[in-house]
Amino acid sequence: MNQAVSDATGRSQVPAEQSLRAFERDLPVLFQQRPGEWVAYRGEQPIAFAAAKHQLYQQCLDRGLARDQFVVFCIEAQETEITLGPVVLD
């Protein structure tokens, strides 16, 4: 069951959004410690790590978690697109 929770600013977030924000926050440290691995988040907390995505899903399901109770991310550098100045198309 996905229920909205409030963040520190009082804005409502669904658990997947909360997990994404936590992953983005933790990514610099995770990338240093576990590059290329997979991590599962439940809310703001990482709950499991694995070398392969399917192994991580199985770990979480074996713990009795429903699919909508965790979110899986790959620990890799995130690409950032930056545009400087106006874009001119002919």
PyMOL Python script that loads the backbone (N, CA, C, O; Angstrom):
from pymol import cmd

cmd.read_pdbstr("""\
ATOM      1  N   MET A   1       0.851  -1.184   0.000  1.00  0.00           N
ATOM      2  CA  MET A   1       0.000   0.000   0.000  1.00  0.00           C
ATOM      3  C   MET A   1       0.887   1.234   0.000  1.00  0.00           C
ATOM      4  O   MET A   1       1.669   1.422   0.932  1.00  0.00           O
ATOM      5  N   ASN A   2       0.789   2.067  -1.004  1.00  0.00           N
ATOM      6  CA  ASN A   2       1.552   3.302  -1.077  1.00  0.00           C
ATOM      7  C   ASN A   2       0.791   4.417  -0.398  1.00  0.00           C
ATOM      8  O   ASN A   2      -0.310   4.781  -0.811  1.00  0.00           O
ATOM      9  N   GLN A   3       1.386   4.951   0.644  1.00  0.00           N
ATOM     10  CA  GLN A   3       0.787   6.075   1.340  1.00  0.00           C
ATOM     11  C   GLN A   3       1.753   7.243   1.263  1.00  0.00           C
ATOM     12  O   GLN A   3       2.968   7.067   1.355  1.00  0.00           O
ATOM     13  N   ALA A   4       1.207   8.426   1.096  1.00  0.00           N
ATOM     14  CA  ALA A   4       2.042   9.614   1.041  1.00  0.00           C
ATOM     15  C   ALA A   4       2.576   9.925   2.433  1.00  0.00           C
ATOM     16  O   ALA A   4       1.877   9.744   3.430  1.00  0.00           O
ATOM     17  N   VAL A   5       3.814  10.390   2.492  1.00  0.00           N
ATOM     18  CA  VAL A   5       4.430  10.841   3.728  1.00  0.00           C
ATOM     19  C   VAL A   5       4.922  12.252   3.493  1.00  0.00           C
ATOM     20  O   VAL A   5       5.099  12.670   2.349  1.00  0.00           O
ATOM     21  N   SER A   6       5.143  12.988   4.565  1.00  0.00           N
ATOM     22  CA  SER A   6       5.624  14.361   4.430  1.00  0.00           C
ATOM     23  C   SER A   6       7.120  14.412   4.655  1.00  0.00           C
ATOM     24  O   SER A   6       7.643  13.746   5.548  1.00  0.00           O
ATOM     25  N   ASP A   7       7.813  15.206   3.841  1.00  0.00           N
ATOM     26  CA  ASP A   7       9.249  15.385   4.036  1.00  0.00           C
ATOM     27  C   ASP A   7       9.489  16.541   4.991  1.00  0.00           C
ATOM     28  O   ASP A   7       8.538  17.079   5.558  1.00  0.00           O
ATOM     29  N   ALA A   8      10.745  16.932   5.180  1.00  0.00           N
ATOM     30  CA  ALA A   8      11.097  17.977   6.134  1.00  0.00           C
ATOM     31  C   ALA A   8      10.471  19.325   5.790  1.00  0.00           C
ATOM     32  O   ALA A   8      10.304  20.169   6.670  1.00  0.00           O
ATOM     33  N   THR A   9      10.126  19.534   4.531  1.00  0.00           N
ATOM     34  CA  THR A   9       9.517  20.807   4.130  1.00  0.00           C
ATOM     35  C   THR A   9       8.004  20.771   4.234  1.00  0.00           C
ATOM     36  O   THR A   9       7.333  21.770   3.975  1.00  0.00           O
ATOM     37  N   GLY A  10       7.464  19.609   4.616  1.00  0.00           N
ATOM     38  CA  GLY A  10       6.016  19.480   4.729  1.00  0.00           C
ATOM     39  C   GLY A  10       5.339  19.059   3.444  1.00  0.00           C
ATOM     40  O   GLY A  10       4.120  18.890   3.411  1.00  0.00           O
ATOM     41  N   ARG A  11       6.131  18.882   2.360  1.00  0.00           N
ATOM     42  CA  ARG A  11       5.559  18.432   1.095  1.00  0.00           C
ATOM     43  C   ARG A  11       5.272  16.939   1.164  1.00  0.00           C
ATOM     44  O   ARG A  11       5.988  16.186   1.824  1.00  0.00           O
ATOM     45  N   SER A  12       4.229  16.526   0.484  1.00  0.00           N
ATOM     46  CA  SER A  12       3.836  15.125   0.478  1.00  0.00           C
ATOM     47  C   SER A  12       4.671  14.363  -0.546  1.00  0.00           C
ATOM     48  O   SER A  12       4.876  14.831  -1.666  1.00  0.00           O
ATOM     49  N   GLN A  13       5.149  13.187  -0.151  1.00  0.00           N
ATOM     50  CA  GLN A  13       5.901  12.328  -1.057  1.00  0.00           C
ATOM     51  C   GLN A  13       5.355  10.911  -0.943  1.00  0.00           C
ATOM     52  O   GLN A  13       5.042  10.455   0.157  1.00  0.00           O
ATOM     53  N   VAL A  14       5.238  10.214  -2.063  1.00  0.00           N
ATOM     54  CA  VAL A  14       4.920   8.803  -2.001  1.00  0.00           C
ATOM     55  C   VAL A  14       6.224   8.075  -1.683  1.00  0.00           C
ATOM     56  O   VAL A  14       7.300   8.618  -1.933  1.00  0.00           O
ATOM     57  N   PRO A  15       6.152   6.856  -1.137  1.00  0.00           N
ATOM     58  CA  PRO A  15       7.379   6.150  -0.737  1.00  0.00           C
ATOM     59  C   PRO A  15       8.432   6.023  -1.833  1.00  0.00           C
ATOM     60  O   PRO A  15       9.623   6.112  -1.534  1.00  0.00           O
ATOM     61  N   ALA A  16       8.040   5.821  -3.086  1.00  0.00           N
ATOM     62  CA  ALA A  16       9.025   5.708  -4.167  1.00  0.00           C
ATOM     63  C   ALA A  16       9.794   7.011  -4.339  1.00  0.00           C
ATOM     64  O   ALA A  16      11.003   6.989  -4.565  1.00  0.00           O
ATOM     65  N   GLU A  17       9.112   8.137  -4.236  1.00  0.00           N
ATOM     66  CA  GLU A  17       9.784   9.436  -4.345  1.00  0.00           C
ATOM     67  C   GLU A  17      10.721   9.639  -3.160  1.00  0.00           C
ATOM     68  O   GLU A  17      11.822  10.165  -3.319  1.00  0.00           O
ATOM     69  N   GLN A  18      10.289   9.226  -1.984  1.00  0.00           N
ATOM     70  CA  GLN A  18      11.117   9.329  -0.784  1.00  0.00           C
ATOM     71  C   GLN A  18      12.386   8.485  -0.963  1.00  0.00           C
ATOM     72  O   GLN A  18      13.480   8.929  -0.613  1.00  0.00           O
ATOM     73  N   SER A  19      12.242   7.287  -1.499  1.00  0.00           N
ATOM     74  CA  SER A  19      13.399   6.423  -1.735  1.00  0.00           C
ATOM     75  C   SER A  19      14.337   7.018  -2.776  1.00  0.00           C
ATOM     76  O   SER A  19      15.556   6.962  -2.614  1.00  0.00           O
ATOM     77  N   LEU A  20      13.785   7.586  -3.840  1.00  0.00           N
ATOM     78  CA  LEU A  20      14.616   8.214  -4.870  1.00  0.00           C
ATOM     79  C   LEU A  20      15.427   9.363  -4.281  1.00  0.00           C
ATOM     80  O   LEU A  20      16.623   9.475  -4.551  1.00  0.00           O
ATOM     81  N   ARG A  21      14.805  10.201  -3.494  1.00  0.00           N
ATOM     82  CA  ARG A  21      15.519  11.328  -2.883  1.00  0.00           C
ATOM     83  C   ARG A  21      16.623  10.825  -1.951  1.00  0.00           C
ATOM     84  O   ARG A  21      17.718  11.387  -1.927  1.00  0.00           O
ATOM     85  N   ALA A  22      16.340   9.774  -1.189  1.00  0.00           N
ATOM     86  CA  ALA A  22      17.351   9.203  -0.290  1.00  0.00           C
ATOM     87  C   ALA A  22      18.503   8.604  -1.088  1.00  0.00           C
ATOM     88  O   ALA A  22      19.666   8.781  -0.726  1.00  0.00           O
ATOM     89  N   PHE A  23      18.185   7.894  -2.175  1.00  0.00           N
ATOM     90  CA  PHE A  23      19.231   7.324  -3.027  1.00  0.00           C
ATOM     91  C   PHE A  23      20.108   8.418  -3.613  1.00  0.00           C
ATOM     92  O   PHE A  23      21.334   8.310  -3.593  1.00  0.00           O
ATOM     93  N   GLU A  24      19.490   9.465  -4.134  1.00  0.00           N
ATOM     94  CA  GLU A  24      20.270  10.582  -4.692  1.00  0.00           C
ATOM     95  C   GLU A  24      21.156  11.218  -3.628  1.00  0.00           C
ATOM     96  O   GLU A  24      22.287  11.612  -3.914  1.00  0.00           O
ATOM     97  N   ARG A  25      20.653  11.319  -2.416  1.00  0.00           N
ATOM     98  CA  ARG A  25      21.423  11.875  -1.299  1.00  0.00           C
ATOM     99  C   ARG A  25      22.623  10.984  -0.974  1.00  0.00           C
ATOM    100  O   ARG A  25      23.723  11.480  -0.729  1.00  0.00           O
ATOM    101  N   ASP A  26      22.404   9.659  -0.973  1.00  0.00           N
ATOM    102  CA  ASP A  26      23.435   8.702  -0.559  1.00  0.00           C
ATOM    103  C   ASP A  26      24.380   8.302  -1.683  1.00  0.00           C
ATOM    104  O   ASP A  26      25.428   7.715  -1.415  1.00  0.00           O
ATOM    105  N   LEU A  27      24.039   8.603  -2.932  1.00  0.00           N
ATOM    106  CA  LEU A  27      24.786   8.101  -4.078  1.00  0.00           C
ATOM    107  C   LEU A  27      26.286   8.389  -4.041  1.00  0.00           C
ATOM    108  O   LEU A  27      27.059   7.489  -4.368  1.00  0.00           O
ATOM    109  N   PRO A  28      26.745   9.575  -3.666  1.00  0.00           N
ATOM    110  CA  PRO A  28      28.204   9.782  -3.669  1.00  0.00           C
ATOM    111  C   PRO A  28      28.958   8.773  -2.794  1.00  0.00           C
ATOM    112  O   PRO A  28      30.010   8.279  -3.200  1.00  0.00           O
ATOM    113  N   VAL A  29      28.446   8.468  -1.625  1.00  0.00           N
ATOM    114  CA  VAL A  29      29.099   7.506  -0.735  1.00  0.00           C
ATOM    115  C   VAL A  29      28.923   6.086  -1.265  1.00  0.00           C
ATOM    116  O   VAL A  29      29.871   5.302  -1.272  1.00  0.00           O
ATOM    117  N   LEU A  30      27.717   5.758  -1.704  1.00  0.00           N
ATOM    118  CA  LEU A  30      27.481   4.425  -2.256  1.00  0.00           C
ATOM    119  C   LEU A  30      28.382   4.158  -3.453  1.00  0.00           C
ATOM    120  O   LEU A  30      28.917   3.057  -3.587  1.00  0.00           O
ATOM    121  N   PHE A  31      28.557   5.144  -4.324  1.00  0.00           N
ATOM    122  CA  PHE A  31      29.383   4.977  -5.514  1.00  0.00           C
ATOM    123  C   PHE A  31      30.844   4.739  -5.140  1.00  0.00           C
ATOM    124  O   PHE A  31      31.543   3.996  -5.830  1.00  0.00           O
ATOM    125  N   GLN A  32      31.305   5.350  -4.074  1.00  0.00           N
ATOM    126  CA  GLN A  32      32.680   5.120  -3.607  1.00  0.00           C
ATOM    127  C   GLN A  32      32.839   3.725  -3.010  1.00  0.00           C
ATOM    128  O   GLN A  32      33.867   3.077  -3.203  1.00  0.00           O
ATOM    129  N   GLN A  33      31.823   3.267  -2.287  1.00  0.00           N
ATOM    130  CA  GLN A  33      31.932   2.014  -1.551  1.00  0.00           C
ATOM    131  C   GLN A  33      31.469   0.784  -2.332  1.00  0.00           C
ATOM    132  O   GLN A  33      32.011  -0.305  -2.140  1.00  0.00           O
ATOM    133  N   ARG A  34      30.471   0.941  -3.213  1.00  0.00           N
ATOM    134  CA  ARG A  34      29.862  -0.208  -3.874  1.00  0.00           C
ATOM    135  C   ARG A  34      29.513   0.068  -5.342  1.00  0.00           C
ATOM    136  O   ARG A  34      28.382  -0.193  -5.750  1.00  0.00           O
ATOM    137  N   PRO A  35      30.442   0.583  -6.139  1.00  0.00           N
ATOM    138  CA  PRO A  35      30.108   0.898  -7.542  1.00  0.00           C
ATOM    139  C   PRO A  35      29.692  -0.354  -8.311  1.00  0.00           C
ATOM    140  O   PRO A  35      30.292  -1.420  -8.175  1.00  0.00           O
ATOM    141  N   GLY A  36      28.648  -0.192  -9.122  1.00  0.00           N
ATOM    142  CA  GLY A  36      28.178  -1.284  -9.964  1.00  0.00           C
ATOM    143  C   GLY A  36      27.232  -2.261  -9.289  1.00  0.00           C
ATOM    144  O   GLY A  36      26.652  -3.119  -9.955  1.00  0.00           O
ATOM    145  N   GLU A  37      27.066  -2.145  -7.968  1.00  0.00           N
ATOM    146  CA  GLU A  37      26.126  -3.024  -7.270  1.00  0.00           C
ATOM    147  C   GLU A  37      24.715  -2.450  -7.352  1.00  0.00           C
ATOM    148  O   GLU A  37      24.502  -1.353  -7.867  1.00  0.00           O
ATOM    149  N   TRP A  38      23.767  -3.207  -6.838  1.00  0.00           N
ATOM    150  CA  TRP A  38      22.376  -2.796  -6.762  1.00  0.00           C
ATOM    151  C   TRP A  38      22.002  -2.594  -5.306  1.00  0.00           C
ATOM    152  O   TRP A  38      22.494  -3.303  -4.428  1.00  0.00           O
ATOM    153  N   VAL A  39      21.128  -1.622  -5.049  1.00  0.00           N
ATOM    154  CA  VAL A  39      20.676  -1.335  -3.688  1.00  0.00           C
ATOM    155  C   VAL A  39      19.154  -1.231  -3.679  1.00  0.00           C
ATOM    156  O   VAL A  39      18.546  -0.707  -4.613  1.00  0.00           O
ATOM    157  N   ALA A  40      18.558  -1.736  -2.614  1.00  0.00           N
ATOM    158  CA  ALA A  40      17.111  -1.611  -2.421  1.00  0.00           C
ATOM    159  C   ALA A  40      16.870  -0.635  -1.274  1.00  0.00           C
ATOM    160  O   ALA A  40      17.523  -0.705  -0.233  1.00  0.00           O
ATOM    161  N   TYR A  41      15.931   0.266  -1.480  1.00  0.00           N
ATOM    162  CA  TYR A  41      15.540   1.234  -0.453  1.00  0.00           C
ATOM    163  C   TYR A  41      14.101   0.977  -0.048  1.00  0.00           C
ATOM    164  O   TYR A  41      13.250   0.623  -0.863  1.00  0.00           O
ATOM    165  N   ARG A  42      13.864   1.165   1.223  1.00  0.00           N
ATOM    166  CA  ARG A  42      12.499   1.175   1.752  1.00  0.00           C
ATOM    167  C   ARG A  42      12.372   2.499   2.485  1.00  0.00           C
ATOM    168  O   ARG A  42      12.928   2.680   3.568  1.00  0.00           O
ATOM    169  N   GLY A  43      11.640   3.415   1.888  1.00  0.00           N
ATOM    170  CA  GLY A  43      11.601   4.765   2.448  1.00  0.00           C
ATOM    171  C   GLY A  43      12.964   5.399   2.290  1.00  0.00           C
ATOM    172  O   GLY A  43      13.534   5.388   1.199  1.00  0.00           O
ATOM    173  N   GLU A  44      13.490   5.950   3.363  1.00  0.00           N
ATOM    174  CA  GLU A  44      14.784   6.634   3.302  1.00  0.00           C
ATOM    175  C   GLU A  44      15.974   5.731   3.612  1.00  0.00           C
ATOM    176  O   GLU A  44      17.114   6.196   3.619  1.00  0.00           O
ATOM    177  N   GLN A  45      15.725   4.454   3.867  1.00  0.00           N
ATOM    178  CA  GLN A  45      16.803   3.573   4.303  1.00  0.00           C
ATOM    179  C   GLN A  45      17.163   2.521   3.260  1.00  0.00           C
ATOM    180  O   GLN A  45      16.282   1.879   2.688  1.00  0.00           O
ATOM    181  N   PRO A  46      18.480   2.345   3.012  1.00  0.00           N
ATOM    182  CA  PRO A  46      18.883   1.209   2.187  1.00  0.00           C
ATOM    183  C   PRO A  46      18.687  -0.066   3.005  1.00  0.00           C
ATOM    184  O   PRO A  46      19.084  -0.121   4.169  1.00  0.00           O
ATOM    185  N   ILE A  47      18.078  -1.090   2.406  1.00  0.00           N
ATOM    186  CA  ILE A  47      17.776  -2.302   3.169  1.00  0.00           C
ATOM    187  C   ILE A  47      18.527  -3.534   2.683  1.00  0.00           C
ATOM    188  O   ILE A  47      18.606  -4.527   3.407  1.00  0.00           O
ATOM    189  N   ALA A  48      19.087  -3.493   1.463  1.00  0.00           N
ATOM    190  CA  ALA A  48      19.826  -4.646   0.956  1.00  0.00           C
ATOM    191  C   ALA A  48      20.672  -4.239  -0.238  1.00  0.00           C
ATOM    192  O   ALA A  48      20.376  -3.270  -0.938  1.00  0.00           O
ATOM    193  N   PHE A  49      21.745  -5.013  -0.453  1.00  0.00           N
ATOM    194  CA  PHE A  49      22.646  -4.816  -1.583  1.00  0.00           C
ATOM    195  C   PHE A  49      22.863  -6.161  -2.258  1.00  0.00           C
ATOM    196  O   PHE A  49      22.792  -7.202  -1.605  1.00  0.00           O
ATOM    197  N   ALA A  50      23.129  -6.148  -3.565  1.00  0.00           N
ATOM    198  CA  ALA A  50      23.460  -7.379  -4.296  1.00  0.00           C
ATOM    199  C   ALA A  50      24.230  -7.015  -5.557  1.00  0.00           C
ATOM    200  O   ALA A  50      24.186  -5.882  -6.036  1.00  0.00           O
ATOM    201  N   ALA A  51      24.939  -8.012  -6.080  1.00  0.00           N
ATOM    202  CA  ALA A  51      25.700  -7.804  -7.308  1.00  0.00           C
ATOM    203  C   ALA A  51      24.804  -7.795  -8.540  1.00  0.00           C
ATOM    204  O   ALA A  51      25.138  -7.172  -9.548  1.00  0.00           O
ATOM    205  N   ALA A  52      23.666  -8.482  -8.463  1.00  0.00           N
ATOM    206  CA  ALA A  52      22.746  -8.563  -9.601  1.00  0.00           C
ATOM    207  C   ALA A  52      21.346  -8.119  -9.172  1.00  0.00           C
ATOM    208  O   ALA A  52      20.927  -8.348  -8.038  1.00  0.00           O
ATOM    209  N   LYS A  53      20.646  -7.490 -10.089  1.00  0.00           N
ATOM    210  CA  LYS A  53      19.315  -6.956  -9.815  1.00  0.00           C
ATOM    211  C   LYS A  53      18.345  -8.060  -9.379  1.00  0.00           C
ATOM    212  O   LYS A  53      17.611  -7.893  -8.404  1.00  0.00           O
ATOM    213  N   HIS A  54      18.342  -9.177 -10.093  1.00  0.00           N
ATOM    214  CA  HIS A  54      17.404 -10.251  -9.742  1.00  0.00           C
ATOM    215  C   HIS A  54      17.685 -10.824  -8.355  1.00  0.00           C
ATOM    216  O   HIS A  54      16.758 -11.235  -7.658  1.00  0.00           O
ATOM    217  N   GLN A  55      18.966 -10.857  -7.944  1.00  0.00           N
ATOM    218  CA  GLN A  55      19.306 -11.329  -6.596  1.00  0.00           C
ATOM    219  C   GLN A  55      18.739 -10.393  -5.534  1.00  0.00           C
ATOM    220  O   GLN A  55      18.263 -10.835  -4.489  1.00  0.00           O
ATOM    221  N   LEU A  56      18.796  -9.107  -5.816  1.00  0.00           N
ATOM    222  CA  LEU A  56      18.298  -8.121  -4.864  1.00  0.00           C
ATOM    223  C   LEU A  56      16.785  -8.223  -4.708  1.00  0.00           C
ATOM    224  O   LEU A  56      16.265  -8.180  -3.593  1.00  0.00           O
ATOM    225  N   TYR A  57      16.082  -8.360  -5.832  1.00  0.00           N
ATOM    226  CA  TYR A  57      14.628  -8.551  -5.757  1.00  0.00           C
ATOM    227  C   TYR A  57      14.306  -9.793  -4.926  1.00  0.00           C
ATOM    228  O   TYR A  57      13.404  -9.765  -4.088  1.00  0.00           O
ATOM    229  N   GLN A  58      15.042 -10.877  -5.157  1.00  0.00           N
ATOM    230  CA  GLN A  58      14.771 -12.114  -4.429  1.00  0.00           C
ATOM    231  C   GLN A  58      15.025 -11.935  -2.932  1.00  0.00           C
ATOM    232  O   GLN A  58      14.257 -12.441  -2.115  1.00  0.00           O
ATOM    233  N   GLN A  59      16.088 -11.224  -2.563  1.00  0.00           N
ATOM    234  CA  GLN A  59      16.364 -10.958  -1.148  1.00  0.00           C
ATOM    235  C   GLN A  59      15.196 -10.238  -0.484  1.00  0.00           C
ATOM    236  O   GLN A  59      14.756 -10.610   0.604  1.00  0.00           O
ATOM    237  N   CYS A  60      14.705  -9.208  -1.155  1.00  0.00           N
ATOM    238  CA  CYS A  60      13.611  -8.414  -0.590  1.00  0.00           C
ATOM    239  C   CYS A  60      12.323  -9.236  -0.492  1.00  0.00           C
ATOM    240  O   CYS A  60      11.622  -9.180   0.518  1.00  0.00           O
ATOM    241  N   LEU A  61      12.024  -9.983  -1.527  1.00  0.00           N
ATOM    242  CA  LEU A  61      10.816 -10.820  -1.508  1.00  0.00           C
ATOM    243  C   LEU A  61      10.932 -11.920  -0.449  1.00  0.00           C
ATOM    244  O   LEU A  61       9.946 -12.262   0.204  1.00  0.00           O
ATOM    245  N   ASP A  62      12.147 -12.475  -0.279  1.00  0.00           N
ATOM    246  CA  ASP A  62      12.370 -13.493   0.746  1.00  0.00           C
ATOM    247  C   ASP A  62      12.179 -12.932   2.158  1.00  0.00           C
ATOM    248  O   ASP A  62      11.851 -13.677   3.082  1.00  0.00           O
ATOM    249  N   ARG A  63      12.382 -11.635   2.325  1.00  0.00           N
ATOM    250  CA  ARG A  63      12.150 -10.978   3.624  1.00  0.00           C
ATOM    251  C   ARG A  63      10.670 -10.725   3.887  1.00  0.00           C
ATOM    252  O   ARG A  63      10.289 -10.243   4.953  1.00  0.00           O
ATOM    253  N   GLY A  64       9.845 -11.057   2.901  1.00  0.00           N
ATOM    254  CA  GLY A  64       8.413 -10.872   3.070  1.00  0.00           C
ATOM    255  C   GLY A  64       7.903  -9.515   2.621  1.00  0.00           C
ATOM    256  O   GLY A  64       6.753  -9.165   2.888  1.00  0.00           O
ATOM    257  N   LEU A  65       8.749  -8.743   1.939  1.00  0.00           N
ATOM    258  CA  LEU A  65       8.328  -7.434   1.452  1.00  0.00           C
ATOM    259  C   LEU A  65       7.528  -7.587   0.165  1.00  0.00           C
ATOM    260  O   LEU A  65       7.875  -8.392  -0.700  1.00  0.00           O
ATOM    261  N   ALA A  66       6.472  -6.821   0.048  1.00  0.00           N
ATOM    262  CA  ALA A  66       5.710  -6.771  -1.197  1.00  0.00           C
ATOM    263  C   ALA A  66       6.470  -5.909  -2.198  1.00  0.00           C
ATOM    264  O   ALA A  66       7.274  -5.066  -1.799  1.00  0.00           O
ATOM    265  N   ARG A  67       6.232  -6.106  -3.479  1.00  0.00           N
ATOM    266  CA  ARG A  67       6.952  -5.373  -4.523  1.00  0.00           C
ATOM    267  C   ARG A  67       6.819  -3.857  -4.394  1.00  0.00           C
ATOM    268  O   ARG A  67       7.728  -3.121  -4.778  1.00  0.00           O
ATOM    269  N   ASP A  68       5.690  -3.383  -3.854  1.00  0.00           N
ATOM    270  CA  ASP A  68       5.513  -1.932  -3.718  1.00  0.00           C
ATOM    271  C   ASP A  68       6.076  -1.376  -2.409  1.00  0.00           C
ATOM    272  O   ASP A  68       5.851  -0.209  -2.088  1.00  0.00           O
ATOM    273  N   GLN A  69       6.806  -2.199  -1.650  1.00  0.00           N
ATOM    274  CA  GLN A  69       7.378  -1.745  -0.382  1.00  0.00           C
ATOM    275  C   GLN A  69       8.868  -1.420  -0.478  1.00  0.00           C
ATOM    276  O   GLN A  69       9.481  -1.033   0.517  1.00  0.00           O
ATOM    277  N   PHE A  70       9.446  -1.572  -1.646  1.00  0.00           N
ATOM    278  CA  PHE A  70      10.865  -1.244  -1.817  1.00  0.00           C
ATOM    279  C   PHE A  70      11.109  -0.789  -3.250  1.00  0.00           C
ATOM    280  O   PHE A  70      10.316  -1.059  -4.152  1.00  0.00           O
ATOM    281  N   VAL A  71      12.232  -0.086  -3.436  1.00  0.00           N
ATOM    282  CA  VAL A  71      12.627   0.421  -4.750  1.00  0.00           C
ATOM    283  C   VAL A  71      14.085   0.026  -4.969  1.00  0.00           C
ATOM    284  O   VAL A  71      14.899   0.113  -4.050  1.00  0.00           O
ATOM    285  N   VAL A  72      14.411  -0.406  -6.179  1.00  0.00           N
ATOM    286  CA  VAL A  72      15.750  -0.888  -6.515  1.00  0.00           C
ATOM    287  C   VAL A  72      16.446   0.109  -7.443  1.00  0.00           C
ATOM    288  O   VAL A  72      15.854   0.616  -8.396  1.00  0.00           O
ATOM    289  N   PHE A  73      17.721   0.376  -7.137  1.00  0.00           N
ATOM    290  CA  PHE A  73      18.535   1.294  -7.943  1.00  0.00           C
ATOM    291  C   PHE A  73      19.887   0.657  -8.218  1.00  0.00           C
ATOM    292  O   PHE A  73      20.384  -0.128  -7.410  1.00  0.00           O
ATOM    293  N   CYS A  74      20.484   0.993  -9.360  1.00  0.00           N
ATOM    294  CA  CYS A  74      21.854   0.598  -9.667  1.00  0.00           C
ATOM    295  C   CYS A  74      22.783   1.707  -9.187  1.00  0.00           C
ATOM    296  O   CYS A  74      22.523   2.890  -9.412  1.00  0.00           O
ATOM    297  N   ILE A  75      23.854   1.318  -8.532  1.00  0.00           N
ATOM    298  CA  ILE A  75      24.812   2.293  -8.009  1.00  0.00           C
ATOM    299  C   ILE A  75      25.816   2.596  -9.114  1.00  0.00           C
ATOM    300  O   ILE A  75      26.802   1.881  -9.293  1.00  0.00           O
ATOM    301  N   GLU A  76      25.549   3.663  -9.843  1.00  0.00           N
ATOM    302  CA  GLU A  76      26.403   4.081 -10.946  1.00  0.00           C
ATOM    303  C   GLU A  76      26.360   5.600 -11.038  1.00  0.00           C
ATOM    304  O   GLU A  76      25.452   6.245 -10.514  1.00  0.00           O
ATOM    305  N   ALA A  77      27.346   6.151 -11.705  1.00  0.00           N
ATOM    306  CA  ALA A  77      27.386   7.600 -11.882  1.00  0.00           C
ATOM    307  C   ALA A  77      26.137   8.046 -12.629  1.00  0.00           C
ATOM    308  O   ALA A  77      25.722   7.411 -13.599  1.00  0.00           O
ATOM    309  N   GLN A  78      25.553   9.119 -12.178  1.00  0.00           N
ATOM    310  CA  GLN A  78      24.354   9.662 -12.807  1.00  0.00           C
ATOM    311  C   GLN A  78      24.767  10.713 -13.827  1.00  0.00           C
ATOM    312  O   GLN A  78      25.598  11.574 -13.539  1.00  0.00           O
ATOM    313  N   GLU A  79      24.190  10.638 -15.009  1.00  0.00           N
ATOM    314  CA  GLU A  79      24.487  11.634 -16.031  1.00  0.00           C
ATOM    315  C   GLU A  79      23.681  12.891 -15.753  1.00  0.00           C
ATOM    316  O   GLU A  79      22.500  12.835 -15.413  1.00  0.00           O
ATOM    317  N   THR A  80      24.338  14.004 -15.905  1.00  0.00           N
ATOM    318  CA  THR A  80      23.675  15.285 -15.723  1.00  0.00           C
ATOM    319  C   THR A  80      23.781  16.056 -17.026  1.00  0.00           C
ATOM    320  O   THR A  80      24.872  16.226 -17.570  1.00  0.00           O
ATOM    321  N   GLU A  81      22.654  16.518 -17.520  1.00  0.00           N
ATOM    322  CA  GLU A  81      22.638  17.294 -18.752  1.00  0.00           C
ATOM    323  C   GLU A  81      22.600  18.770 -18.392  1.00  0.00           C
ATOM    324  O   GLU A  81      21.742  19.218 -17.632  1.00  0.00           O
ATOM    325  N   ILE A  82      23.540  19.512 -18.948  1.00  0.00           N
ATOM    326  CA  ILE A  82      23.621  20.944 -18.670  1.00  0.00           C
ATOM    327  C   ILE A  82      23.595  21.681 -20.008  1.00  0.00           C
ATOM    328  O   ILE A  82      24.333  21.332 -20.928  1.00  0.00           O
ATOM    329  N   THR A  83      22.755  22.687 -20.111  1.00  0.00           N
ATOM    330  CA  THR A  83      22.696  23.515 -21.301  1.00  0.00           C
ATOM    331  C   THR A  83      23.105  24.928 -20.901  1.00  0.00           C
ATOM    332  O   THR A  83      22.514  25.527 -20.002  1.00  0.00           O
ATOM    333  N   LEU A  84      24.105  25.443 -21.567  1.00  0.00           N
ATOM    334  CA  LEU A  84      24.579  26.804 -21.301  1.00  0.00           C
ATOM    335  C   LEU A  84      24.196  27.693 -22.475  1.00  0.00           C
ATOM    336  O   LEU A  84      24.538  27.406 -23.622  1.00  0.00           O
ATOM    337  N   GLY A  85      23.503  28.748 -22.186  1.00  0.00           N
ATOM    338  CA  GLY A  85      23.109  29.668 -23.247  1.00  0.00           C
ATOM    339  C   GLY A  85      21.942  29.160 -24.059  1.00  0.00           C
ATOM    340  O   GLY A  85      21.455  28.053 -23.831  1.00  0.00           O
ATOM    341  N   PRO A  86      21.494  29.959 -25.000  1.00  0.00           N
ATOM    342  CA  PRO A  86      20.349  29.555 -25.817  1.00  0.00           C
ATOM    343  C   PRO A  86      20.751  28.505 -26.838  1.00  0.00           C
ATOM    344  O   PRO A  86      21.895  28.455 -27.291  1.00  0.00           O
ATOM    345  N   VAL A  87      19.804  27.685 -27.182  1.00  0.00           N
ATOM    346  CA  VAL A  87      20.010  26.677 -28.213  1.00  0.00           C
ATOM    347  C   VAL A  87      19.498  27.261 -29.520  1.00  0.00           C
ATOM    348  O   VAL A  87      18.356  27.715 -29.588  1.00  0.00           O
ATOM    349  N   VAL A  88      20.337  27.257 -30.573  1.00  0.00           N
ATOM    350  CA  VAL A  88      19.967  27.812 -31.859  1.00  0.00           C
ATOM    351  C   VAL A  88      19.817  26.670 -32.849  1.00  0.00           C
ATOM    352  O   VAL A  88      20.748  25.894 -33.065  1.00  0.00           O
ATOM    353  N   LEU A  89      18.639  26.576 -33.446  1.00  0.00           N
ATOM    354  CA  LEU A  89      18.386  25.564 -34.475  1.00  0.00           C
ATOM    355  C   LEU A  89      18.207  26.260 -35.802  1.00  0.00           C
ATOM    356  O   LEU A  89      17.506  27.269 -35.878  1.00  0.00           O
ATOM    357  N   ASP A  90      18.831  25.740 -36.866  1.00  0.00           N
ATOM    358  CA  ASP A  90      18.680  26.331 -38.198  1.00  0.00           C
ATOM    359  C   ASP A  90      17.462  25.788 -38.872  1.00  0.00           C
ATOM    360  O   ASP A  90      17.164  26.165 -40.005  1.00  0.00           O
TER     361      ASP A  90
END
""", "prot")
cmd.dss("prot")
cmd.show_as("cartoon", "prot")
cmd.util.cbc("prot")
cmd.orient("prot")
